Amino acid sequence: MNSEKPFKIPKRGYTFVMFAAMLWAVSGSSSKFLFTGGVTPFQLVQLRTTISAGLLLLFFLFTRPGLLKISPKDISYFAVLGTCGMAAVQFTYFFAISKIHVAAAILLEYLAPIFIALHSVLFFRDRLSIPTILAITGATVGCYFVVGAYDLKILAMNHLGILSGLASAVAFAWYSIHGEYGMRRYDPWTVLFYALLFAAAAWNLLQAPFGAFFQPYQPIEWGWILFIATMGTIVPFALYFHGINLIRSTRASITAILEPIAAGVISYFFLGETMGPLQLIGGMLVIASIILLQVGQEYDEKAPEIIRSADRSEDPAGKRNL
């Protein structure tokens, strides 16, 4: 798509994803508290997706009902996004950490930027700039050091766990790519809501419907569950999707690798854990890669925000479908 004035990549797109990564890191630490209290990972996923989808539905009904409107022809798109993306990434990640080390699972999941970049080249005909290639390489290597994967014998681990970790990377890439695709027509909030809605539906089919809600939780546990559903799900995913809307999925996914760094900082201040020299070097490498991204490409006319804006002027009736 050509426009008379090129679309300048807003720096706030990176800021959105950075805050999303920090909130995901806090959510991860909060989840550990619930797991030690007897809440299973699968119960927590059912709780977080169902509560977050329900809260968004109520919020939009009373504030912005227009965001709930989608074309019937696009229901299948949102169903695939929610089940093969949003629901699948949580299942595969939790299954991976049940079979292999958490650090290895994180490393495998954050191979997603590589899959996203390959998809962009093969299917969107994008040309990756040298800075983007260097940023992907630097962020991946940095993540390897941050999570301490050099101390793990990954190939000697449970093969199903490794495959599940790789599947989580594919699912992460899937909802990032197809979320970007949906945002070419719909507002990021609409894409997020229906992704969560179908993810919640999937988890309530995979497990006893609403079964996790009838467990005997303590008041403090309900407090953390609500925190994870809002500040660990709605807010960070909204920030991440709004980031994709502005800087596209490749840059957003690379920036999200800040999550293990943020988790390390949280562990340092609240759990007294320290990071070794190689982990610190890895953190600096990830940060340097993100900075490189911001100076590597100034314009991107394929960002969903600019495509959606152009389509509104060309198709004011909104009759196009995904």
C-alpha positions in Angstrom: 0.0 0.0 0.0 1.4 3.4 -0.9 0.5 6.7 0.7 1.6 10.2 0.1 3.1 10.5 3.5 5.0 7.5 4.9 4.0 6.2 8.3 6.5 6.8 10.9 6.9 4.0 13.5 5.7 5.5 16.9 8.1 4.9 19.7 5.2 4.3 22.0 4.7 0.9 20.3 8.0 -0.3 21.9 6.9 1.2 25.2 3.7 -0.7 25.2 5.4 -4.0 24.6 8.1 -3.3 27.3 5.4 -2.7 29.9 3.6 -5.8 28.7 6.8 -7.8 29.3 7.2 -6.4 32.8 3.6 -7.3 33.7 4.0 -10.8 32.3 7.1 -11.2 34.5 5.2 -10.0 37.6 2.3 -12.4 36.7 4.7 -15.3 36.4 6.0 -14.7 40.0 2.4 -14.3 41.2 1.5 -17.6 39.5 4.3 -19.4 41.4 2.6 -18.3 44.7 -0.7 -19.9 43.6 1.1 -23.1 42.4 2.7 -23.6 45.8 -0.8 -23.3 47.4 -2.1 -26.1 45.3 -3.6 -24.3 42.3 -2.7 -26.3 39.2 -1.4 -24.5 36.0 -4.4 -25.7 34.1 -6.9 -24.4 36.6 -5.2 -21.0 36.6 -5.3 -20.8 32.8 -9.1 -21.6 32.8 -9.6 -19.0 35.5 -7.5 -16.2 33.9 -9.0 -16.6 30.4 -12.6 -17.0 31.5 -12.4 -14.0 34.0 -10.5 -11.8 31.6 -13.0 -12.5 28.7 -15.9 -11.9 31.0 -14.5 -8.6 32.4 -13.8 -7.3 28.9 -17.3 -8.2 27.8 -18.9 -6.3 30.6 -16.6 -3.3 30.1 -17.4 -3.1 26.4 -21.1 -3.6 26.8 -21.3 -0.5 29.1 -18.6 1.7 27.5 -17.8 0.8 23.9 -20.3 -1.8 22.5 -19.1 -1.0 19.0 -15.9 -2.9 19.7 -17.9 -6.1 19.9 -19.2 -5.9 16.3 -17.6 -8.2 13.9 -18.6 -9.7 10.6 -20.1 -13.2 10.8 -17.6 -14.3 8.1 -14.8 -13.4 10.5 -15.9 -15.7 13.3 -13.8 -18.6 12.0 -10.7 -16.3 12.0 -11.2 -15.3 15.7 -11.9 -19.0 16.6 -8.6 -20.1 15.1 -6.7 -17.1 16.7 -8.1 -17.9 20.1 -7.7 -21.7 20.0 -4.6 -22.2 17.9 -2.9 -19.1 19.3 -4.0 -17.8 22.7 -5.2 -21.1 24.2 -2.5 -23.2 22.6 0.5 -21.1 23.8 -0.6 -21.4 27.4 -1.2 -25.1 27.2 2.1 -25.9 25.4 4.1 -23.7 27.7 2.7 -25.2 30.9 3.1 -28.7 29.5 6.7 -27.9 28.7 7.5 -26.6 32.2 5.9 -29.8 33.6 8.5 -31.9 31.6 11.6 -29.8 31.4 13.3 -26.9 33.2 11.5 -23.6 33.3 14.6 -21.8 31.8 14.6 -24.2 28.9 10.8 -23.7 28.3 11.3 -19.9 28.3 14.2 -20.1 25.9 12.2 -22.4 23.5 9.1 -20.1 23.7 11.1 -17.1 22.8 12.3 -18.6 19.6 9.0 -17.1 18.3 10.6 -14.0 16.8 12.6 -16.3 14.4 9.4 -18.0 13.2 7.6 -14.6 12.9 10.5 -13.2 10.8 10.5 -16.3 8.6 6.8 -16.0 8.1 7.0 -12.4 7.2 9.7 -13.1 4.5 7.9 -16.1 3.0 4.3 -15.0 3.1 4.3 -11.2 3.4 7.2 -10.8 1.1 8.9 -8.5 3.7 12.6 -7.8 3.4 14.4 -8.0 6.7 16.9 -5.2 7.2 20.3 -6.0 8.5 19.5 -4.3 11.9 16.4 -6.4 12.3 18.4 -9.6 11.6 21.0 -8.5 14.1 18.3 -7.7 16.6 16.7 -11.1 16.3 20.0 -12.9 16.7 21.1 -10.7 19.6 17.9 -11.0 21.5 17.8 -14.8 21.1 21.4 -15.2 22.2 20.8 -12.7 25.0 17.7 -14.7 26.2 19.9 -17.9 26.1 22.3 -16.3 28.6 19.6 -14.6 30.7 17.8 -17.8 31.5 21.0 -19.6 32.1 20.4 -22.2 29.4 24.2 -22.7 29.1 24.0 -24.8 32.3 21.2 -27.0 30.9 21.7 -30.2 28.8 18.6 -29.4 26.7 19.1 -32.3 24.3 19.1 -34.8 27.2 15.8 -33.5 28.5 12.4 -35.0 28.0 11.7 -35.0 24.3 8.0 -34.3 24.7 8.9 -31.3 26.8 11.2 -30.0 24.1 8.6 -30.5 21.4 6.0 -28.8 23.6 8.4 -25.8 24.2 8.9 -25.5 20.4 5.1 -25.7 19.9 4.7 -22.8 22.4 7.0 -20.7 20.2 4.9 -21.6 17.1 1.7 -20.7 19.0 3.2 -17.5 20.2 4.2 -16.6 16.7 0.8 -17.7 15.4 -1.2 -15.3 17.6 1.3 -12.5 17.0 1.1 -12.8 13.2 -2.6 -13.5 12.9 -3.3 -10.8 15.5 -1.5 -8.3 13.3 -3.5 -9.6 10.4 -6.8 -9.1 12.2 -5.8 -5.6 13.3 -5.6 -4.5 9.7 -9.4 -4.5 9.9 -10.4 -4.4 13.6 -9.3 -2.4 16.6 -6.7 -4.2 18.8 -9.3 -4.3 21.6 -11.7 -6.3 19.4 -9.0 -8.7 18.4 -7.9 -9.2 22.0 -11.5 -9.8 23.3 -12.4 -12.4 20.7 -9.0 -14.2 21.1 -9.6 -14.4 24.8 -13.2 -15.4 24.4 -12.4 -18.4 22.1 -9.4 -19.3 24.3 -11.7 -19.4 27.4 -14.2 -21.5 25.4 -11.4 -23.9 24.5 -10.2 -24.2 28.1 -13.8 -24.8 29.3 -14.1 -27.6 26.8 -10.7 -29.2 27.6 -11.5 -29.2 31.3 -14.8 -29.5 33.2 -16.7 -26.2 32.3 -16.0 -23.6 35.0 -14.6 -26.5 37.2 -11.7 -24.3 38.4 -14.2 -21.8 39.9 -15.5 -24.3 42.4 -12.3 -25.1 44.1 -11.8 -23.9 47.8 -9.5 -20.9 47.3 -8.5 -18.7 50.2 -9.4 -14.9 49.9 -5.7 -14.0 49.2 -5.7 -16.6 46.4 -8.8 -15.1 44.8 -7.0 -11.7 45.1 -4.0 -13.0 43.1 -6.2 -14.8 40.6 -8.1 -11.5 39.9 -4.7 -9.7 39.7 -3.4 -12.2 37.1 -6.7 -12.0 35.1 -6.4 -8.2 34.9 -2.8 -7.1 35.3 -1.3 -10.4 34.0 -3.7 -11.0 31.1 -6.0 -8.1 30.0 -3.5 -5.3 30.4 -0.3 -6.9 29.1 -2.0 -8.6 26.2 -3.8 -5.3 25.3 -0.4 -3.5 25.5 1.2 -6.2 23.3 -1.5 -6.1 20.7 -1.4 -2.3 20.6 2.3 -2.6 20.2 1.9 -4.9 17.3 -0.7 -2.5 15.9 2.1 0.2 15.7 5.4 -1.7 15.2 4.2 -5.1 13.8 4.7 -8.5 15.2 8.4 -9.1 14.4 9.5 -6.0 16.4 7.0 -6.6 19.1 8.0 -10.2 19.7 11.7 -9.3 19.9 10.9 -6.5 22.4 8.8 -9.0 24.5 12.0 -11.0 25.2 12.5 -8.4 28.0 10.2 -10.6 30.0 12.9 -13.0 31.4 15.0 -9.9 32.2 12.2 -8.3 34.1 11.6 -11.6 35.9 15.3 -11.6 36.9 15.1 -8.1 38.3 12.0 -8.9 40.3 13.7 -12.0 41.7 16.7 -9.9 42.7 14.7 -7.3 44.6 12.0 -9.5 46.2 13.6 -13.0 46.4 17.2 -12.1 46.9 18.3 -14.0 43.8 21.3 -12.8 41.9 22.3 -12.8 38.3 25.7 -14.1 37.1 28.0 -12.3 34.8 26.8 -14.2 31.7 23.2 -13.4 32.6 24.0 -9.7 32.9 25.7 -9.8 29.6 22.7 -11.5 28.1 20.4 -8.8 29.5 22.5 -6.1 28.0 22.5 -7.9 24.7 18.7 -8.1 24.6 18.4 -4.4 25.6 21.0 -3.4 22.9 19.0 -5.5 20.3 15.8 -3.6 21.2 17.5 -0.3 20.8 18.9 -1.4 17.5 15.4 -2.2 16.3 14.3 1.4 17.0 17.0 2.9 14.8 17.0 0.2 12.2 13.8 1.2 10.3 12.1 4.5 10.5 9.0 3.8 8.4 6.7 0.8 7.8 3.6 1.3 5.7 2.4 -2.3 6.5 1.7 -1.4 10.1 -1.9 -2.4 10.9 -2.7 1.1 12.2 -1.9 2.8 8.9 -3.5 0.0 6.8 -6.7 0.3 8.8 -6.7 4.0 8.5 -6.3 3.9 4.8 -9.0 1.2 4.4 -11.5 3.4 6.4 -11.1 6.1 3.8 -11.4 3.6 0.9 -14.1 1.4 2.4 -16.2 3.6 4.8 -19.0 1.0 5.0 -16.5 -1.6 6.4 -17.7 -4.4 4.1 -14.3 -6.1 3.7 -13.7 -9.3 5.6 -10.6 -11.1 6.7 
